[in-house]
Amino acid sequence: MAVSDSSSAERLVVLASTRAVITLPDDSLVLTPATITLSPSTGRIVDIVHDVLPASSFPASTTYIDHGDKVLLPGLVDAHGKQFGGRVRETWVRGQKVFEFGGRGGGFVEGKPVGEAIVERRTM
């Protein structure tokens, strides 16, 4: 079972994929099947198993998302985003509000909130 550091009262979020880019302790990267357990209260990764575990390996209350062969990049921070501007002159505060509420972006990130954690599916 992939549950390690997480509280048993906490509803887990689990992502599974046959292709996940995982950073090894020596900072090298490997493409491997993986099951990644997230804490919904912190959004942090609490466990990574280098195999695809079935949903039945987790408590019934777990949010389990099988991404099949879509690539998972745990820990990736998407630094590509655009604040609204275009032809209309916007103040920084207005532009920031539009950006925070899903205004114009890079066009390739789809965010899906799960509890307090954010799960992103990249569609390039």
C-alpha positions in Angstrom: 0.0 0.0 0.0 1.4 3.4 -1.0 0.1 5.2 2.2 3.2 6.2 4.2 3.4 9.6 5.9 -0.2 10.7 5.5 -2.8 10.8 8.2 -5.4 8.1 8.0 -8.2 10.8 8.5 -7.0 12.6 5.4 -8.6 11.9 2.1 -5.7 10.9 -0.2 -5.2 11.9 -3.8 -3.4 9.3 -5.9 -2.1 9.7 -9.5 -1.1 6.7 -11.5 0.6 6.6 -14.9 2.7 4.1 -17.0 5.0 7.1 -17.8 6.1 9.4 -15.0 9.4 11.4 -14.9 10.9 10.7 -11.5 13.9 12.4 -10.0 16.2 9.9 -8.3 18.4 10.6 -5.2 21.4 11.3 -7.4 19.3 14.0 -9.3 19.1 11.9 -12.5 15.7 11.5 -14.1 14.0 8.2 -15.1 10.8 7.6 -17.1 9.0 4.8 -15.2 5.5 3.6 -14.3 4.5 5.2 -11.0 1.8 5.7 -8.4 2.1 9.1 -6.7 0.3 9.9 -3.5 -0.5 13.5 -2.6 -1.7 15.1 0.6 -4.8 17.1 -0.2 -4.2 19.4 2.8 -0.7 20.4 1.7 -0.6 19.5 -2.0 2.8 17.8 -1.3 3.9 14.4 -2.6 3.9 12.0 0.3 4.9 8.8 -1.6 6.0 7.6 -5.0 5.9 3.9 -5.9 7.8 2.9 -9.1 4.8 0.8 -10.3 1.2 1.3 -11.1 -0.8 0.2 -8.1 -4.6 -0.4 -8.5 -7.2 1.8 -6.9 -8.0 -1.2 -4.6 -4.6 -0.7 -2.9 -6.0 2.5 -1.2 -8.8 3.3 1.2 -12.2 3.7 -0.5 -12.3 7.5 0.2 -9.1 8.0 -1.9 -9.4 10.1 -5.1 -7.6 7.8 -7.6 -6.8 9.2 -11.1 -5.4 6.8 -13.6 -3.7 8.8 -16.3 -2.8 5.8 -18.4 0.1 6.5 -20.7 0.0 10.3 -20.2 3.3 11.6 -18.8 3.3 12.8 -15.2 5.9 15.3 -14.1 5.6 15.4 -10.3 7.0 18.6 -8.7 7.0 20.5 -12.0 6.2 24.2 -11.6 4.6 25.7 -14.6 6.3 29.1 -15.0 4.7 29.8 -18.3 1.8 32.1 -17.9 0.7 35.4 -19.3 -1.2 38.2 -17.6 -4.0 39.8 -19.4 -3.0 42.8 -21.4 -3.4 42.7 -25.1 -4.8 45.9 -26.7 -6.5 47.1 -23.6 -4.3 48.9 -21.1 -4.7 47.1 -17.8 -3.3 47.9 -14.4 -1.0 45.4 -12.8 -3.6 44.7 -10.0 -6.4 44.1 -12.6 -4.1 41.9 -14.7 -3.0 39.9 -11.7 -6.7 39.3 -10.7 -7.5 38.0 -14.2 -4.4 35.8 -14.2 -5.3 34.3 -10.8 -8.9 33.5 -11.9 -7.8 31.6 -15.0 -7.4 34.4 -17.5 -5.2 34.1 -20.5 -2.4 31.5 -20.0 0.1 29.5 -21.9 -2.8 27.5 -23.5 -1.4 24.1 -22.6 -2.2 23.6 -18.9 -5.5 22.4 -17.6 -5.8 22.6 -13.9 -8.2 20.4 -11.9 -8.6 21.1 -8.2 -8.7 18.0 -6.0 -9.2 18.9 -2.4 -6.5 21.4 -1.7 -4.1 19.9 -4.1 -4.0 21.0 -7.7 -3.7 18.3 -10.4 -2.7 19.6 -13.8 -3.1 17.8 -17.1 -0.8 19.1 -19.9 -2.2 19.0 -23.4 0.4 19.9 -25.9 
